[in-house]
Amino acid sequence: MPKIYVEINQAIEFHINIYDTEIGDQFFKQHLAIAAQDPVGSVPVITDFTKYNINYFQDLIEQAHRSAALDWSQYVIKPGLEHFHSNQLQFNAMHKDLEVVAGLNHYAGLDADQVLLVDELHCCLHGLETTEAPLDYNFTQRTWVNLSYFIGPKNNQMPESVKFSRTIQPGEIMLDYPYVGKEPFFCMMHNDNSMLQQTCKMIDRVSLNWKLHINTIVDKQWGPPPWPADVDAELTAWYYKNKADMDVLGYSLQKILDRTGFCVPGVIDDLSTLEYMRTTPNIQVTGYQLIN
């Protein structure tokens, strides 16, 4: 059975057992390919979403403005449930900027430091698209560990037969989103329905990045609150409201429903290590190996 060995903080270690499925096989082979291409660069880093808060985001915006990487000085994000909808309108506009800067233009004209800053803004933005966005850093615990790679194939097409799960077990991993943009579900959730032919991208390729589910429960939500009462019903209604754009994109309702949820290629072999990752504020990858 193919495995991925991971060590965290030189304190815990575990393996990700890759499932004997079409998506598991393709996911692992893709990682073998990037490891052969760049053994050093193919080691992931942890993107820790617990550090993202509104004050940190505003500091990043100021840095981006000063460095001429991106000008978001006109936006003001406020804490509290009462500001969720107004914040989301601004986040949607920011996404449109990122779709051009990072997606369509591939960071043209930006140096390495500016690219890192734009990427950090992008990650932080995603971390704040919730009714629970904090003002300041206050670590309690995390429920996901996000592992990110910065090299690799750009167009590893997902097998047509793959259908996502609507649940994920403790210790399972799911593939992260492979594009700059939003899948149909989050276009719906964020009421981000303008320029859908640019923004909306169904998951049709295998991401290098993955997320480890470290919570103790079987999870049925792959995003932050608020959450719809009936995912399929609300996504179906959204599809028909935006059918003209979906037709241009070539997205059928059935394919959208099939590709909504968790795409799971493997599971951790030692659930006892999850507690450390849930409760330790600063975690980083200190050991990593593909075992074929």
C-alpha positions in Angstrom: 0.0 0.0 0.0 1.5 3.4 -0.9 2.0 5.7 2.0 3.1 9.3 2.9 5.3 9.6 6.0 4.9 12.8 7.9 6.7 14.1 11.0 5.4 17.2 12.9 7.7 19.4 15.1 10.0 16.4 15.6 7.4 15.3 18.1 4.9 13.1 16.4 5.0 11.0 13.2 2.4 9.1 11.2 1.7 7.7 7.8 -1.1 8.5 5.4 -2.3 5.2 3.9 -3.4 5.9 0.3 -6.7 4.2 -0.5 -6.8 1.7 -3.3 -9.1 3.8 -5.5 -8.7 5.6 -8.8 -8.3 9.0 -7.1 -5.9 7.6 -4.5 -3.7 6.1 -7.2 -3.7 9.3 -9.3 -3.0 11.5 -6.2 0.0 9.4 -5.1 1.5 9.1 -8.6 1.3 12.9 -9.0 3.3 13.3 -5.8 5.9 10.8 -7.0 6.2 12.9 -10.2 6.9 16.1 -8.3 9.3 14.4 -5.9 11.3 13.3 -8.9 11.1 16.8 -10.4 12.2 18.6 -7.2 13.0 16.6 -4.1 13.4 19.7 -1.9 10.5 21.8 -3.3 8.1 18.8 -3.1 8.1 18.8 0.7 4.9 20.5 1.9 4.4 23.4 4.3 1.5 23.7 6.7 -0.8 26.7 6.0 -2.2 27.3 9.5 -5.6 29.0 9.2 -5.8 29.6 13.0 -3.5 32.5 12.6 -5.8 34.4 10.3 -7.8 37.2 11.8 -9.1 40.6 10.8 -6.3 42.7 12.2 -3.7 40.5 10.6 -5.6 40.8 7.3 -5.6 44.6 7.5 -1.9 44.6 8.2 -1.3 42.4 5.1 -3.4 44.9 3.0 -1.2 47.7 4.2 1.9 45.8 3.3 0.6 45.0 -0.1 -0.3 48.6 -0.7 3.2 49.8 0.4 4.9 47.2 -1.8 2.7 47.9 -4.8 1.7 44.2 -4.9 -2.0 44.9 -4.6 -4.1 47.9 -3.7 -7.0 46.9 -1.4 -6.8 50.1 0.7 -10.4 50.9 0.0 -11.7 47.8 1.9 -12.5 47.8 5.6 -13.4 44.5 7.2 -15.2 44.6 10.5 -15.7 41.9 13.2 -19.0 40.6 14.3 -21.9 38.6 12.9 -23.7 41.9 12.0 -20.9 42.7 9.5 -20.8 39.2 7.9 -22.8 40.1 4.7 -21.0 43.5 4.1 -17.7 41.8 4.7 -18.5 39.1 2.2 -19.4 41.6 -0.5 -15.9 43.0 -0.1 -14.4 39.5 -0.1 -16.1 38.7 -3.3 -14.6 41.8 -5.0 -11.2 40.9 -3.6 -11.6 37.4 -5.1 -12.2 39.0 -8.5 -8.9 40.9 -8.2 -7.0 37.6 -7.3 -8.6 35.8 -10.2 -6.9 38.3 -12.4 -3.6 38.8 -10.6 -2.9 35.2 -9.6 -5.1 33.3 -11.9 -5.3 34.9 -15.4 -2.1 36.9 -15.2 0.0 34.3 -13.2 1.5 37.0 -11.0 3.0 38.9 -14.0 5.1 41.8 -12.9 5.4 40.7 -9.2 8.7 39.7 -7.6 9.0 36.7 -5.3 8.2 38.6 -2.1 5.1 40.2 -3.7 3.9 36.8 -4.8 4.2 35.4 -1.3 2.3 38.4 0.0 -0.5 38.0 -2.5 -0.7 34.3 -1.6 -0.9 35.1 2.1 -3.7 37.6 1.5 -5.5 34.9 -0.5 -5.2 32.3 2.3 -6.2 34.9 4.9 -9.2 36.0 2.9 -10.5 32.4 2.7 -10.0 32.1 6.5 -12.2 35.0 7.2 -15.2 34.1 5.0 -17.2 32.9 7.9 -19.6 34.3 10.5 -17.0 33.5 13.1 -14.1 35.6 11.7 -12.0 36.7 14.7 -10.6 40.2 15.3 -7.3 39.1 16.9 -5.3 35.9 17.2 -6.7 33.7 20.0 -5.7 30.1 19.5 -8.0 27.5 21.0 -7.6 24.5 18.7 -7.8 23.6 15.1 -9.9 21.0 13.3 -7.9 20.8 10.0 -4.3 20.8 9.0 -3.7 22.2 5.5 -0.6 21.0 3.6 0.5 23.0 0.6 3.0 22.5 -2.2 4.3 25.2 -4.5 5.4 23.1 -7.5 3.9 20.4 -9.7 1.7 19.5 -12.6 -0.8 22.1 -13.6 -3.4 19.9 -15.3 -3.8 16.5 -13.7 -7.4 15.8 -14.8 -9.7 14.1 -12.3 -11.2 10.8 -13.5 -14.7 11.2 -14.8 -16.0 8.5 -12.5 -15.0 10.2 -9.3 -17.9 11.2 -7.0 -17.2 13.1 -3.8 -18.3 12.0 -0.4 -20.6 14.0 1.8 -18.8 12.9 5.0 -15.2 12.6 6.2 -13.9 10.4 9.0 -11.4 11.5 11.7 -7.9 11.1 10.2 -9.0 11.1 6.6 -7.5 13.5 4.1 -9.3 15.5 1.4 -7.9 17.2 -1.7 -7.8 21.0 -1.5 -9.2 23.3 -4.1 -6.9 23.4 -7.2 -7.8 26.8 -8.6 -7.9 30.5 -8.0 -11.6 31.0 -8.0 -14.5 29.2 -6.4 -16.3 26.0 -6.9 -20.1 26.3 -7.6 -21.0 25.5 -4.0 -19.0 28.5 -2.6 -20.2 30.8 -5.3 -23.7 30.0 -4.0 -22.7 30.3 -0.3 -21.1 33.7 -0.8 -23.8 35.0 -3.1 -20.9 35.6 -5.6 -22.8 35.3 -8.8 -21.2 38.0 -11.0 -18.6 37.1 -13.6 -19.3 33.4 -13.0 -17.6 32.4 -16.3 -14.3 33.8 -14.7 -14.9 32.9 -11.0 -16.7 29.6 -11.0 -14.5 26.5 -11.5 -15.7 23.1 -10.8 -13.1 20.7 -9.3 -12.0 18.8 -12.4 -8.3 18.2 -11.7 -6.4 16.6 -8.8 -4.9 19.0 -6.4 -1.4 18.5 -5.0 -2.5 20.2 -1.7 -4.5 18.2 0.9 -6.2 18.8 4.2 -6.1 16.4 7.2 -9.3 16.1 9.2 -8.1 16.1 12.8 -11.5 16.6 14.5 -12.9 13.8 16.6 -16.2 13.6 14.8 -17.4 12.5 11.4 -17.7 15.8 9.6 -20.5 16.7 7.1 -19.4 20.3 6.4 -16.5 21.1 4.1 -16.6 24.9 4.8 -17.2 27.4 7.6 -20.7 28.6 8.8 -23.3 29.6 7.8 -24.3 26.2 6.3 -27.3 25.4 4.1 -30.1 23.1 5.5 -30.2 21.1 2.3 -27.1 21.3 0.2 -28.5 19.5 -2.9 -31.8 21.5 -2.9 -30.1 24.9 -2.5 -27.3 24.1 -5.0 -29.9 22.9 -7.5 -31.9 26.1 -7.2 -28.7 28.1 -7.6 -27.8 26.1 -10.7 -31.1 26.9 -12.5 -30.8 30.6 -11.6 -27.3 30.6 -13.2 -27.9 28.0 -15.9 -26.8 30.2 -18.8 -23.3 30.6 -17.3 -23.1 26.9 -16.3 -24.0 26.0 -19.9 -21.2 28.1 -21.2 -18.8 26.5 -18.7 -20.0 23.1 -19.6 -21.1 22.2 -16.1 -24.2 20.0 -15.7 -26.2 19.9 -12.5 -25.3 16.2 -11.9 -21.6 16.8 -12.3 -21.7 19.8 -9.9 -23.6 17.7 -7.3 -21.1 14.8 -7.8 -18.1 17.1 -7.4 -19.5 18.8 -4.2 -18.2 17.5 -0.9 -15.0 15.7 0.2 -12.6 14.1 -2.3 -10.8 11.6 0.0 -7.6 9.8 -1.2 -6.3 8.4 2.1 -6.4 8.2 5.9 -3.9 8.5 8.8 -2.6 5.3 10.4 -2.4 6.6 14.0 -5.4 8.5 15.3 -3.6 9.2 18.6 -1.5 11.8 16.9 -4.5 14.0 16.1 -4.8 15.4 19.6 -1.3 17.0 19.3 -2.1 18.6 16.0 -5.5 19.9 17.3 -4.0 21.5 20.4 -0.5 22.6 19.6 -0.4 26.3 18.5 2.6 26.2 16.1 3.1 23.1 14.0 5.3 22.5 11.0 6.4 19.6 8.8 9.9 18.4 10.0 9.9 15.0 8.2 8.4 13.8 4.9 8.7 10.8 2.6 6.8 9.0 0.0 6.7 5.2 0.4 5.8 3.3 -2.6 
